[in-house]
């Protein structure tokens, strides 16, 4: 249940993305590691010096709402729950009731105390995919699959929202973490001051949908990382276990696709209902604010992005599964070939061994001949075995060699060295160009002009030539410095004359046949000062 409370100013500031805050029973904050929040949103990794996370970590501004929630003690028993729900809601306020554990008696008490039809209330928990219903001023939504279920109820009261009810499983490793991250999106984890639940309770929908999208993205990210590990394992030694693991990944990804599709349809239906609530003919107060509508429309983009990424990952898992099957079949084929060769070679050896075993040829030299033949056959068998094993080993080495090498990540010292070398090279080039311009300017007289650079090309557009564009920019900088020197009457012999002004223009170079432009030239000219 949520009520108004004096604001707290000691919890504002920046936190790294792998840290979350948990409010303790005494109202203080505890900072703990948040593995899910740290890895779910893949941070942008710029290629420049800002890519070193030791010096530039990903941070997120956390702030406490001006009206933080006041958490009451845990309610135990149907009587306490019914009494808490039956309490009148103060004016200009709302309350949030969260039921941990999908217990039938508890849900029945909540339904009766909230004035909801118990049969219809129980029907929401038979949904297996995200759904949304709207009837008689009440909004019924279900945004996530069987692991965590959410039921929301709104309507009545002087404000658009009177009561908000959520139900979740009693899994301590799931529900508390989910609820904390939900508040990170609405009250604590957003630098936008208008995203505050105490001022707009319908923003709870935004928090629910955003947290669920984050869970789906985290699960997809985990599968993607797991897929890379299974790929390396498969390349080293393909087996039936690898093949079964890839099939399990495909099944999980298909379920995630269904969850994402259902979430998209539910949010789309919710947006359609919200649009009708804000229609010109609607006289009742809308259950969803305009701010919530805007946030939900933004989430539709994230849902569609995830929905478009999933087929690519599913196809990759399927391709890896097929590759594992082919490699496993190739290994089995080599083994079967080796067994076939051993069987063929063992047949004459068995016959020779049987004949020699009964001492049939003791009185003649044929026994010696058969013994030599048997030895040759045995040596041939060993050679075949060595050939197949060496081919298998070479194939494994080539498979490992074809794997892409790990990318080298530049350190901050390497990036600084590279940046310093680039700056020094640029400074030397600018000094050379300025010296060249100074000599050129000193050699021309009043009212004359001189060609600085000339480039022949079919394109007369100066900006299309990077080399000429850089020189043109340096020339403009030089002229600006000369004009500043003239205006300040800082005269230098042979370099600046106060009786002349400087100009710069681009002139097309025309050919002899047809007078078509075949290039451009940059001209430095002087003219008498006004």
C-alpha positions as CSV (number, residue, x, y, z in Angstrom):
1,X,0.0,0.0,0.0
2,X,1.3,3.4,-0.9
3,X,0.7,6.7,1.0
4,X,2.3,10.1,0.9
5,X,5.4,10.8,2.9
6,X,8.0,13.6,3.4
7,X,10.6,13.7,0.6
8,X,14.0,12.2,1.2
9,X,17.0,14.0,-0.2
10,X,19.9,11.7,0.7
11,X,19.4,9.1,-2.0
12,X,19.9,11.2,-5.1
13,X,22.9,10.8,-7.4
14,X,24.6,8.6,-10.0
15,X,25.0,4.9,-9.6
16,X,26.7,2.4,-11.9
17,X,24.3,0.1,-13.8
18,X,25.5,-3.0,-12.0
19,X,24.3,-1.6,-8.6
20,X,20.8,-1.4,-7.3
21,X,19.3,-0.1,-4.1
22,X,16.9,-1.9,-1.8
23,X,14.9,0.0,0.9
24,X,15.3,-1.7,4.3
25,X,12.6,-1.9,6.9
26,X,13.9,1.2,8.7
27,X,13.6,3.2,5.6
28,X,17.3,3.4,4.8
29,X,18.8,2.3,1.5
30,X,21.1,-0.7,1.0
31,X,23.4,-0.9,-2.1
32,X,23.9,-4.3,-3.6
33,X,25.1,-5.8,-6.9
34,X,22.4,-6.2,-9.5
35,X,23.5,-8.8,-12.0
36,X,20.3,-8.7,-14.1
37,X,20.3,-4.9,-14.4
38,X,24.0,-4.8,-15.1
39,X,23.9,-7.1,-18.1
40,X,20.4,-6.9,-19.6
41,X,20.8,-3.6,-21.4
42,X,23.9,-4.0,-23.6
43,X,25.8,-0.6,-23.2
44,X,27.0,1.3,-26.3
45,X,30.8,0.7,-26.7
46,X,32.3,3.7,-28.5
47,X,35.5,3.0,-30.5
48,X,37.3,6.1,-29.2
49,X,39.0,6.7,-25.8
50,X,35.7,6.8,-24.1
51,X,35.3,3.0,-24.6
52,X,37.5,2.2,-21.5
53,X,35.0,1.4,-18.8
54,X,37.7,1.8,-16.1
55,X,37.6,5.6,-16.7
56,X,34.1,6.0,-18.2
57,X,31.7,3.6,-16.6
58,X,28.1,3.4,-17.6
59,X,26.1,5.4,-15.0
60,X,22.4,6.1,-14.5
61,X,20.9,8.9,-12.5
62,X,18.8,7.7,-9.6
63,X,16.6,10.0,-7.7
64,X,14.0,9.6,-5.0
65,X,10.5,10.8,-5.8
66,X,9.2,13.8,-4.0
67,X,6.4,11.5,-2.6
68,X,8.1,8.2,-1.8
69,X,6.0,5.2,-0.8
70,X,5.4,4.2,2.8
71,X,5.5,0.4,3.0
72,X,3.3,-1.1,5.6
73,X,4.1,-4.4,7.4
74,X,3.3,-7.6,5.7
75,X,-0.3,-8.6,5.9
76,X,-1.0,-12.2,7.1
77,X,-4.4,-13.7,7.1
78,X,-7.6,-13.0,5.2
79,X,-9.0,-10.7,7.9
80,X,-6.0,-8.3,7.8
81,X,-6.0,-8.3,4.0
82,X,-9.8,-7.5,3.8
83,X,-9.4,-4.8,6.5
84,X,-6.5,-3.1,4.6
85,X,-8.4,-3.1,1.3
86,X,-11.6,-1.9,2.9
87,X,-9.9,1.2,4.3
88,X,-11.1,4.4,2.5
89,X,-8.6,6.0,0.1
90,X,-7.8,9.6,0.9
91,X,-8.7,12.3,-1.6
92,X,-6.0,13.1,-4.2
93,X,-4.2,9.8,-3.5
94,X,-4.2,6.2,-4.5
95,X,-3.0,2.9,-3.2
96,X,-1.2,-0.1,-4.5
97,X,-1.8,-3.6,-3.2
98,X,0.7,-6.3,-4.1
99,X,-0.2,-9.9,-3.4
100,X,2.8,-12.3,-3.2
101,X,1.8,-15.8,-3.9
102,X,-1.1,-17.0,-6.1
103,X,-3.1,-18.5,-3.3
104,X,-6.8,-19.1,-3.9
105,X,-8.1,-17.9,-0.5
106,X,-6.0,-14.7,-0.7
107,X,-7.2,-13.9,-4.2
108,X,-10.8,-14.5,-3.2
109,X,-10.5,-12.1,-0.3
110,X,-9.0,-9.5,-2.7
111,X,-11.7,-10.0,-5.2
112,X,-14.5,-9.6,-2.7
113,X,-12.9,-6.6,-1.0
114,X,-12.3,-4.8,-4.3
115,X,-15.9,-5.5,-5.5
116,X,-14.8,-7.7,-8.4
117,X,-16.6,-10.7,-9.6
118,X,-14.6,-13.7,-8.1
119,X,-15.3,-15.8,-11.2
120,X,-14.0,-13.1,-13.6
121,X,-11.2,-12.3,-11.2
122,X,-10.0,-16.0,-11.2
123,X,-10.3,-16.1,-15.0
124,X,-7.2,-13.9,-15.4
125,X,-5.0,-16.6,-14.0
126,X,-6.0,-19.1,-16.7
127,X,-4.2,-16.9,-19.3
128,X,-1.0,-18.3,-20.5
129,X,0.1,-15.4,-22.7
130,X,-0.1,-11.6,-22.2
131,X,-3.6,-10.3,-22.7
132,X,-5.8,-7.3,-22.0
133,X,-9.5,-6.7,-21.3
134,X,-11.5,-3.6,-20.7
135,X,-15.1,-3.5,-19.6
136,X,-17.3,-1.3,-17.4
137,X,-14.6,1.1,-16.4
138,X,-12.2,-1.6,-15.3
139,X,-8.9,-2.5,-16.9
140,X,-7.6,-6.1,-16.7
141,X,-4.2,-6.8,-18.0
142,X,-1.8,-9.7,-17.9
143,X,1.7,-8.9,-19.2
144,X,3.9,-11.9,-18.5
145,X,3.8,-15.7,-18.8
146,X,3.3,-18.3,-16.0
147,X,6.4,-17.5,-14.0
148,X,5.1,-14.1,-12.8
149,X,1.5,-12.9,-13.4
150,X,0.2,-9.4,-12.9
151,X,-3.4,-8.4,-12.4
152,X,-4.3,-4.7,-12.4
153,X,-7.6,-3.1,-11.3
154,X,-8.5,0.5,-11.8
155,X,-11.6,2.6,-11.5
156,X,-13.8,4.7,-9.3
157,X,-12.9,7.4,-6.8
158,X,-12.4,11.2,-7.4
159,X,-9.1,10.6,-9.2
160,X,-8.8,8.5,-12.4
161,X,-7.0,5.8,-10.4
162,X,-8.2,4.5,-7.0
163,X,-6.7,1.1,-6.5
164,X,-4.0,-0.8,-8.3
165,X,-3.6,-4.5,-7.5
166,X,-0.7,-6.7,-8.6
167,X,-0.2,-10.4,-8.0
168,X,3.1,-12.3,-8.3
169,X,4.5,-15.6,-7.4
170,X,6.1,-16.2,-4.0
171,X,9.6,-16.9,-5.5
172,X,11.9,-14.7,-3.4
173,X,14.6,-14.7,-6.2
174,X,12.1,-13.3,-8.8
175,X,9.4,-11.1,-7.3
176,X,11.4,-8.7,-5.1
177,X,14.1,-8.2,-7.8
178,X,11.4,-7.5,-10.3
179,X,9.5,-5.0,-8.1
180,X,12.7,-3.2,-7.3
181,X,13.6,-2.8,-11.0
182,X,10.0,-1.8,-11.7
183,X,10.6,1.2,-9.4
184,X,14.0,1.9,-11.0
185,X,12.1,2.8,-14.2
186,X,9.4,5.0,-12.7
187,X,10.4,6.6,-9.4
188,X,14.1,6.0,-8.9
189,X,15.8,5.1,-12.2
190,X,14.8,7.9,-14.5
191,X,16.2,11.4,-14.7
192,X,12.9,12.8,-16.0
193,X,11.1,14.5,-13.1
194,X,7.7,13.9,-14.6
195,X,7.9,10.1,-14.3
196,X,6.7,9.7,-10.8
197,X,4.1,7.2,-9.7
198,X,2.8,9.2,-6.8
199,X,1.7,11.9,-9.2
200,X,0.5,9.6,-12.0
201,X,-0.3,6.1,-10.8
202,X,-1.1,4.9,-14.4
203,X,2.7,5.1,-15.0
204,X,2.8,1.7,-13.3
205,X,1.8,0.3,-16.6
206,X,5.0,1.8,-18.1
207,X,7.1,0.3,-15.3
208,X,5.5,-3.1,-15.7
209,X,6.0,-3.3,-19.5
210,X,9.5,-1.8,-19.3
211,X,10.6,-4.3,-16.7
212,X,9.2,-7.2,-18.6
213,X,10.9,-6.1,-21.8
214,X,14.1,-5.9,-19.8
215,X,13.6,-9.5,-18.5
216,X,13.0,-10.7,-22.1
217,X,16.1,-8.9,-23.3
218,X,18.2,-10.3,-20.5
219,X,17.0,-13.8,-21.2
220,X,17.8,-13.4,-24.9
221,X,21.2,-12.0,-24.1
222,X,21.9,-14.9,-21.8
223,X,21.0,-17.4,-24.5
224,X,23.2,-15.6,-27.0
225,X,26.2,-15.8,-24.6
226,X,25.4,-19.4,-23.8
227,X,25.2,-20.1,-27.6
228,X,28.7,-18.8,-28.0
229,X,30.0,-21.1,-25.3
230,X,28.2,-24.1,-26.8
231,X,29.6,-23.2,-30.2
232,X,33.2,-23.3,-28.8
233,X,32.4,-26.6,-27.1
234,X,30.9,-28.0,-30.2
235,X,34.0,-27.1,-32.3
236,X,36.3,-28.9,-29.9
237,X,34.3,-32.1,-29.6
238,X,30.8,-32.5,-31.2
239,X,28.5,-34.9,-29.4
240,X,24.9,-35.8,-28.9
241,X,24.9,-33.6,-25.8
242,X,25.8,-30.5,-27.9
243,X,23.0,-31.3,-30.4
244,X,20.5,-31.7,-27.5
245,X,21.6,-28.3,-26.0
246,X,21.0,-26.5,-29.3
247,X,17.6,-28.0,-29.6
248,X,16.8,-26.9,-26.1
249,X,17.9,-23.3,-27.0
250,X,15.6,-23.3,-30.0
251,X,12.7,-24.3,-27.8
252,X,13.4,-21.6,-25.3
253,X,13.7,-19.0,-28.1
254,X,10.4,-20.1,-29.6
255,X,8.7,-19.6,-26.2
256,X,10.3,-16.1,-25.9
257,X,9.0,-15.3,-29.4
258,X,5.5,-16.2,-28.3
259,X,5.8,-14.2,-25.1
260,X,7.1,-11.2,-27.1
261,X,4.3,-11.4,-29.7
262,X,1.7,-11.7,-26.9
263,X,3.2,-8.7,-25.1
264,X,3.1,-6.7,-28.3
265,X,-0.6,-7.5,-28.9
266,X,-1.5,-6.8,-25.3
267,X,0.3,-3.4,-25.3
268,X,-1.2,-2.6,-28.7
269,X,-4.7,-3.3,-27.3
270,X,-3.9,-1.2,-24.3
271,X,-2.8,1.7,-26.5
272,X,-6.1,1.4,-28.5
273,X,-8.2,1.5,-25.4
274,X,-6.2,4.5,-24.1
275,X,-6.8,6.3,-27.4
276,X,-10.5,5.8,-27.0
277,X,-10.3,7.1,-23.4
278,X,-8.8,10.3,-24.7
279,X,-11.3,10.7,-27.5
280,X,-13.3,13.9,-28.0
281,X,-16.6,12.1,-27.1
282,X,-15.3,10.5,-23.9
283,X,-16.8,12.2,-20.8
284,X,-15.3,10.0,-18.1
285,X,-11.9,10.5,-16.7
286,X,-9.4,8.3,-18.6
287,X,-7.8,5.5,-16.6
288,X,-4.5,6.1,-18.5
289,X,-2.9,9.5,-18.6
290,X,-1.4,11.0,-21.7
291,X,2.1,10.6,-20.3
292,X,1.5,6.9,-19.9
293,X,0.2,6.7,-23.5
294,X,3.4,8.3,-24.7
295,X,5.6,5.9,-22.7
296,X,3.7,2.8,-23.9
297,X,4.0,3.9,-27.5
298,X,7.8,4.2,-26.9
299,X,7.8,0.6,-25.5
300,X,6.1,-0.7,-28.6
301,X,9.3,0.3,-30.5
302,X,11.4,-1.8,-28.1
303,X,9.1,-4.7,-28.3
304,X,9.2,-4.6,-32.1
305,X,13.0,-4.4,-32.0
306,X,13.2,-7.5,-29.8
307,X,10.6,-9.2,-32.0
308,X,12.7,-8.6,-35.1
309,X,15.9,-9.7,-33.4
310,X,14.5,-13.1,-32.2
311,X,14.2,-14.7,-35.7
312,X,17.8,-14.0,-36.4
313,X,18.9,-15.6,-33.1
314,X,16.6,-18.6,-33.7
315,X,18.0,-19.1,-37.2
316,X,21.5,-18.9,-35.8
317,X,20.7,-21.5,-33.2
318,X,19.1,-23.7,-35.8
319,X,22.2,-23.4,-38.1
320,X,24.5,-24.3,-35.2
321,X,22.3,-27.3,-34.4
322,X,22.5,-28.4,-38.0
323,X,26.2,-27.9,-38.0
324,X,26.6,-29.9,-34.8
325,X,24.6,-32.7,-36.4
326,X,26.7,-32.7,-39.5
327,X,30.0,-32.7,-37.5
328,X,28.7,-35.5,-35.3
329,X,27.6,-37.5,-38.3
330,X,31.0,-36.9,-39.9
331,X,32.8,-38.2,-36.9
332,X,30.5,-41.3,-36.8
333,X,31.1,-41.8,-40.5
334,X,34.9,-41.9,-39.9
335,X,34.4,-44.3,-37.0
336,X,32.2,-46.6,-39.2
337,X,34.8,-46.5,-42.0
338,X,37.5,-47.5,-39.5
339,X,35.3,-50.4,-38.2
340,X,34.6,-51.5,-41.7
341,X,38.3,-51.6,-42.6
342,X,39.1,-53.4,-39.4
343,X,36.4,-56.0,-40.1
344,X,37.5,-56.6,-43.7
345,X,41.2,-57.0,-42.6
346,X,40.4,-59.2,-39.7
347,X,38.6,-61.8,-41.8
348,X,41.8,-63.1,-43.6
349,X,43.8,-62.7,-40.4
350,X,41.2,-64.9,-38.6
351,X,41.4,-67.6,-41.4
352,X,45.2,-67.6,-41.3
353,X,45.3,-67.7,-37.5
354,X,42.9,-70.7,-37.6
355,X,44.9,-72.6,-40.1
356,X,48.2,-71.9,-38.3
357,X,46.5,-72.9,-35.0
358,X,45.9,-76.5,-36.1
359,X,49.5,-76.9,-37.3
360,X,48.3,-77.8,-40.8
361,X,51.4,-76.5,-42.6
362,X,54.2,-77.5,-40.2
363,X,55.9,-79.8,-42.7
364,X,56.1,-77.2,-45.5
365,X,57.1,-73.6,-46.2
366,X,53.5,-72.4,-46.8
367,X,53.1,-71.7,-43.1
368,X,56.0,-69.2,-43.3
369,X,54.4,-67.6,-46.3
370,X,51.0,-67.3,-44.6
371,X,52.7,-65.9,-41.5
372,X,54.3,-63.2,-43.6
373,X,51.0,-62.4,-45.2
374,X,49.3,-62.2,-41.8
375,X,52.0,-59.8,-40.6
376,X,51.6,-57.7,-43.7
377,X,47.8,-57.6,-43.2
378,X,48.3,-56.5,-39.6
379,X,50.7,-53.8,-40.6
380,X,48.2,-52.6,-43.2
381,X,45.5,-52.4,-40.6
382,X,47.8,-50.3,-38.4
383,X,48.5,-48.0,-41.3
384,X,44.8,-47.6,-42.0
385,X,44.1,-46.8,-38.4
386,X,46.9,-44.2,-38.3
387,X,45.6,-42.6,-41.5
388,X,42.0,-42.2,-40.2
389,X,43.1,-40.9,-36.8
390,X,45.6,-38.4,-38.4
391,X,42.9,-37.1,-40.7
392,X,40.5,-36.7,-37.8
393,X,43.1,-34.8,-35.8
394,X,43.9,-32.5,-38.8
395,X,40.2,-31.8,-39.3
396,X,39.9,-30.7,-35.7
397,X,43.0,-28.5,-35.9
398,X,41.6,-26.8,-39.1
399,X,38.2,-26.3,-37.4
400,X,39.9,-24.5,-34.5
401,X,42.1,-22.5,-36.9
402,X,39.0,-21.3,-38.7
403,X,37.6,-19.8,-35.5
404,X,37.9,-16.0,-35.5
405,X,40.7,-14.8,-33.2
406,X,39.8,-12.8,-30.2
407,X,39.6,-9.1,-30.9
408,X,42.3,-7.0,-29.4
409,X,40.8,-4.3,-27.1
410,X,43.0,-1.2,-27.0
411,X,44.0,0.0,-23.5
412,X,43.6,3.6,-22.5
413,X,47.4,4.1,-22.8
414,X,47.4,2.9,-26.4
415,X,44.5,5.1,-27.2
416,X,46.2,8.1,-25.7
417,X,49.4,7.4,-27.6
418,X,47.4,7.2,-30.9
419,X,45.6,10.4,-30.1
420,X,48.8,12.2,-29.3
421,X,50.4,11.1,-32.5
422,X,47.4,12.2,-34.5
423,X,47.4,15.6,-32.8
424,X,51.2,16.1,-33.5
425,X,50.8,15.1,-37.1
426,X,47.9,17.5,-37.5
427,X,49.8,20.4,-35.9
428,X,52.9,19.8,-38.1
429,X,50.7,19.9,-41.2
430,X,49.0,23.1,-40.1
431,X,52.3,24.7,-39.4
432,X,53.6,23.8,-42.9
433,X,50.4,25.1,-44.6
434,X,50.6,28.4,-42.6
435,X,54.2,28.8,-43.6
436,X,53.4,28.2,-47.2
437,X,50.5,30.7,-47.1
438,X,52.7,33.3,-45.5
439,X,55.4,33.0,-48.2
440,X,52.7,33.1,-50.9
441,X,51.1,36.2,-49.4
442,X,54.4,38.0,-49.1
443,X,55.2,37.4,-52.7
444,X,52.1,39.1,-54.2
445,X,51.5,42.8,-54.6
446,X,48.3,44.9,-54.1
447,X,45.4,44.1,-56.4
448,X,46.9,40.8,-57.6
449,X,46.0,37.2,-57.0
450,X,47.8,33.9,-56.8
451,X,46.7,30.3,-57.1
452,X,47.1,28.4,-53.8
453,X,46.0,24.9,-54.9
454,X,44.5,23.5,-58.0
455,X,42.9,20.1,-58.5
456,X,41.7,18.6,-61.9
457,X,38.7,16.4,-61.6
458,X,35.4,15.9,-63.3
459,X,33.6,17.1,-60.2
460,X,33.7,20.8,-59.6
461,X,32.3,20.6,-56.1
462,X,35.0,21.6,-53.7
463,X,33.4,19.8,-50.7
464,X,33.7,16.4,-52.5
465,X,37.5,16.5,-52.2
466,X,38.6,15.9,-48.6
467,X,42.2,16.9,-49.3
468,X,41.2,20.2,-50.9
469,X,38.6,20.8,-48.3
470,X,41.2,20.5,-45.5
471,X,43.5,23.0,-47.2
472,X,40.6,25.4,-47.9
473,X,39.7,25.3,-44.2
474,X,43.4,26.0,-43.2
475,X,43.5,28.9,-45.6
476,X,40.4,30.4,-44.2
477,X,41.9,30.1,-40.7
478,X,45.1,31.8,-41.9
479,X,43.1,34.7,-43.5
480,X,41.1,35.2,-40.3
481,X,44.3,35.5,-38.4
482,X,45.7,38.0,-40.9
483,X,42.5,40.1,-40.8
484,X,42.7,40.2,-37.0
485,X,46.3,41.3,-37.2
486,X,45.4,44.1,-39.7
487,X,42.5,45.3,-37.6
488,X,44.8,45.5,-34.6
489,X,47.5,47.4,-36.6
490,X,50.1,44.7,-35.8
491,X,52.2,45.1,-38.9
492,X,54.8,42.6,-39.9
493,X,57.3,43.4,-42.6
494,X,56.7,41.2,-45.7
495,X,53.7,39.4,-44.3
496,X,50.9,41.9,-43.6
497,X,50.2,45.2,-45.3
498,X,47.6,47.5,-43.9
499,X,46.8,48.9,-47.3
500,X,45.5,45.7,-48.7
501,X,42.8,43.2,-47.8
502,X,42.8,39.4,-48.2
503,X,40.3,37.3,-50.0
504,X,39.8,33.7,-50.9
505,X,37.6,32.2,-53.6
506,X,37.1,28.9,-55.5
507,X,37.3,29.2,-59.3
508,X,36.3,26.4,-61.7
509,X,38.9,25.4,-64.3
510,X,37.4,24.9,-67.8
511,X,38.8,22.7,-70.5
512,X,39.8,23.8,-74.0
513,X,37.1,21.7,-75.8
514,X,33.5,22.7,-74.9
515,X,34.6,24.9,-72.0
516,X,33.4,22.3,-69.5
517,X,34.7,22.5,-65.9
518,X,37.5,19.9,-65.4
519,X,38.6,21.0,-62.0
520,X,38.7,23.7,-59.3
521,X,41.4,26.0,-58.0
522,X,41.6,28.0,-54.8
523,X,42.8,31.6,-55.3
524,X,44.2,34.0,-52.8
525,X,43.9,37.6,-53.8
526,X,44.5,41.0,-52.4
527,X,42.5,44.2,-52.8
528,X,42.7,47.7,-51.5
529,X,41.1,48.2,-48.1
530,X,38.0,50.4,-48.0
